[in-house]
Every structure is written in structure tokens, then in C-alpha cells.
Amino acid sequence: MVKLLCMLFAVFSLSACGGTGAPADPGAAQTGTAETETAESQATESTESDQEGSALKITVGDQELLATFADNSSAEEFRELLSQGPLTIEMEDYGGFEKVGPLGTTLTRNDTRITTEPGDVILYQGNQITIYYGTNSWSFTRLARIDDPSGLQEVLGEGTVSATFSLE
């Protein structure tokens, strides 16, 4: 719309001058717009790659586990929550296949019927976070997946454990 108005203005200006003056460069306005669009596009790409590049770090005792965020709005909300600072959750064994603890807030759910695998970080009922060291089939929202889940049950230990979630 701005381009159209600029072009109309340029046409009217030229016709008022009777064609004897040097016309304004209509490409100058277009170049400025193109440069602005390019800068905005690069800023958006930079923000997206920064978000894509940040990994989830889970610290249990002196062990650090790195995980890759899932591609859904719940994972994005979790990432935004962690951008405010690390979150430490007391997690307990449940069912012999997972550690679960209260998130302290409620996130949007994107539940789908899945079978979990060791290393899955799951949002349960919107307000609990679980780390699976076994399998289970249910309707869950995957937040992330631990990159190397080998020995995960040993890292998580038995009983209650403090797990700190943060951005890498």
C-alpha cells in the first residue's frame, strides 16, 4: 500500500512538473522497503535459530543430561518458562518406569497417544513433568527427548530426586 501511494505521488509530481525536471527515484523508496524487509527477515531467522539452538539441560546430582526440545507449543512454553531461570523439581518414582514431579504451573497440552521410551521428557496433565526411564502408552505431550538416555535409570536413582531443568 505504501509503495502504491509513493508511486502515485511520484506520478502526480512528475505530471505537475510537465516533465522538465528530473524525476524522483521511485526505486529509492522500494530499496528502503526491501532493506527493511531483509533486516526483519534476518532478525526473525536469528531469533528462530537461537531458539532452535538452545537445548534442555537436566541436572541430577553431578550428572548433566542434554535433551532436544519437541516441536510443539507446549515445548515452546516450557522453553519460555526456563528462559526466566532454572527450575528445580522434586521428582518421585512412579510405576517403576518414570520420575514425576509438579511443574509449579500449567502449560498448554498437546496430548497424543504415544508410547514413551527411556529419555522422554513428558508433560502430564499440563502441570507435571516426567522423565521416563521405561516405557508406557498413554495420551501425553512430549516436551523433549534426552539425547543419550543410556544409564538413565542409574542417573535418576531410587526414591525422590531433585532435577534442575535449564537452558543450555
C-alpha positions as CSV (number, residue, x, y, z in Angstrom):
1,M,0.0,0.0,0.0
2,V,2.8,2.4,0.8
3,K,4.5,1.5,-2.4
4,L,1.4,2.3,-4.3
5,L,0.9,5.7,-2.6
6,C,4.6,6.6,-3.3
7,M,4.2,5.7,-6.9
8,L,1.0,7.7,-7.3
9,F,2.7,10.6,-5.6
10,A,5.7,10.3,-7.9
11,V,3.4,10.2,-11.0
12,F,1.4,13.3,-9.8
13,S,4.6,15.1,-9.1
14,L,6.0,14.4,-12.5
15,S,2.8,15.4,-14.3
16,A,2.7,18.7,-12.3
17,C,6.3,19.5,-13.4
18,G,5.4,19.0,-17.0
19,G,8.3,16.5,-17.4
20,T,11.0,19.2,-17.4
21,G,12.6,18.3,-14.0
22,A,14.5,15.3,-13.0
23,P,12.0,12.7,-11.7
24,A,12.4,11.4,-8.1
25,D,13.9,8.0,-8.0
26,P,10.9,5.7,-7.2
27,G,13.4,2.8,-6.7
28,A,14.8,4.6,-3.6
29,A,11.6,4.0,-1.7
30,Q,11.5,0.4,-2.9
31,T,15.1,-0.2,-1.9
32,G,14.4,1.2,1.6
33,T,11.4,-1.1,1.9
34,A,13.4,-4.1,0.6
35,E,16.3,-3.4,3.0
36,T,13.8,-3.2,5.9
37,E,12.1,-6.4,4.9
38,T,15.5,-8.1,4.6
39,A,16.6,-6.9,8.1
40,E,13.3,-8.0,9.6
41,S,13.7,-11.4,7.9
42,Q,17.2,-11.8,9.2
43,A,16.2,-10.8,12.7
44,T,13.3,-13.4,12.7
45,E,15.7,-16.1,11.3
46,S,18.2,-15.2,14.0
47,T,15.6,-15.5,16.8
48,E,14.3,-18.8,15.4
49,S,17.8,-20.3,15.2
50,D,18.7,-19.1,18.7
51,Q,15.6,-20.9,20.0
52,E,16.3,-24.0,17.8
53,G,19.9,-24.0,19.0
54,S,19.1,-23.9,22.7
55,A,18.9,-27.3,24.3
56,L,17.3,-28.5,27.5
57,K,19.8,-29.3,30.3
58,I,18.7,-31.6,33.1
59,T,21.0,-31.7,36.1
60,V,20.6,-34.6,38.7
61,G,23.3,-34.5,41.3
62,D,26.5,-34.0,39.5
63,Q,25.2,-35.6,36.2
64,E,24.1,-33.4,33.3
65,L,21.7,-34.7,30.6
66,L,21.2,-32.8,27.4
67,A,17.8,-33.1,25.6
68,T,16.3,-31.8,22.4
69,F,13.0,-29.9,22.6
70,A,10.0,-31.3,20.9
71,D,8.3,-29.3,18.1
72,N,5.1,-28.2,19.7
73,S,3.6,-25.2,21.6
74,S,3.9,-26.9,25.0
75,A,7.7,-27.4,24.5
76,E,7.9,-23.7,23.4
77,E,6.1,-22.6,26.6
78,F,8.4,-24.8,28.7
79,R,11.4,-23.2,26.9
80,E,10.0,-19.7,27.6
81,L,9.5,-20.7,31.3
82,L,13.1,-21.8,31.5
83,S,14.3,-18.6,29.9
84,Q,13.3,-16.9,33.1
85,G,15.7,-19.1,35.0
86,P,16.4,-22.8,36.1
87,L,13.6,-24.8,37.6
88,T,14.3,-27.4,40.3
89,I,11.6,-30.1,40.7
90,E,11.5,-32.8,43.3
91,M,10.7,-36.0,41.4
92,E,9.5,-39.4,42.7
93,D,9.4,-42.8,41.1
94,Y,6.0,-43.8,39.7
95,G,5.1,-47.2,38.3
96,G,8.7,-48.4,38.0
97,F,9.2,-46.6,34.7
98,E,9.3,-42.8,35.4
99,K,10.2,-40.0,37.7
100,V,7.4,-37.4,38.1
101,G,7.1,-34.1,39.9
102,P,4.9,-31.0,40.0
103,L,5.8,-28.3,37.4
104,G,4.5,-25.5,39.6
105,T,2.5,-24.0,36.7
106,T,0.2,-25.3,33.9
107,L,1.3,-25.4,30.3
108,T,-0.8,-25.9,27.2
109,R,-1.3,-29.6,26.5
110,N,-0.7,-31.2,23.1
111,D,-1.7,-34.7,24.1
112,T,-1.4,-37.5,21.6
113,R,-1.5,-41.3,22.2
114,I,2.2,-42.3,22.3
115,T,4.4,-45.0,23.7
116,T,7.2,-43.4,25.7
117,E,10.8,-44.5,25.6
118,P,13.6,-44.1,28.0
119,G,14.7,-40.4,27.8
120,D,11.3,-38.9,27.0
121,V,10.5,-35.8,29.0
122,I,6.8,-35.6,29.2
123,L,4.1,-33.1,30.3
124,Y,1.4,-34.9,32.2
125,Q,-2.0,-33.3,32.8
126,G,-0.5,-29.9,31.9
127,N,1.1,-29.4,35.4
128,Q,3.5,-32.3,36.0
129,I,6.8,-33.2,34.3
130,T,8.0,-36.7,34.0
131,I,11.3,-38.3,32.8
132,Y,10.8,-41.8,31.5
133,Y,13.4,-44.5,32.1
134,G,11.0,-47.2,30.9
135,T,8.0,-47.3,28.6
136,N,4.3,-46.5,28.9
137,S,1.5,-45.9,26.5
138,W,-0.9,-43.1,27.2
139,S,-2.1,-39.7,25.9
140,F,0.8,-37.4,26.7
141,T,2.6,-34.3,25.5
142,R,6.3,-34.8,24.7
143,L,8.4,-31.8,25.8
144,A,11.8,-33.1,24.9
145,R,13.9,-36.2,24.4
146,I,17.2,-36.8,26.2
147,D,19.9,-37.2,23.6
148,D,21.7,-40.1,25.3
149,P,19.4,-42.0,27.7
150,S,21.9,-44.8,28.3
151,G,22.2,-45.5,32.1
152,L,19.3,-43.1,32.7
153,Q,17.7,-45.2,35.5
154,E,21.0,-45.2,37.4
155,V,21.4,-41.5,37.0
156,L,17.9,-40.8,38.3
157,G,18.5,-43.3,41.2
158,E,15.8,-44.6,43.5
159,G,13.3,-42.6,45.5
160,T,13.0,-38.8,45.5
161,V,15.5,-36.9,43.4
162,S,16.0,-33.2,42.7
163,A,16.2,-32.4,39.0
164,T,17.1,-29.0,37.7
165,F,15.8,-28.0,34.3
166,S,17.6,-25.2,32.5
167,L,18.5,-24.0,29.0
168,E,21.9,-25.0,27.6
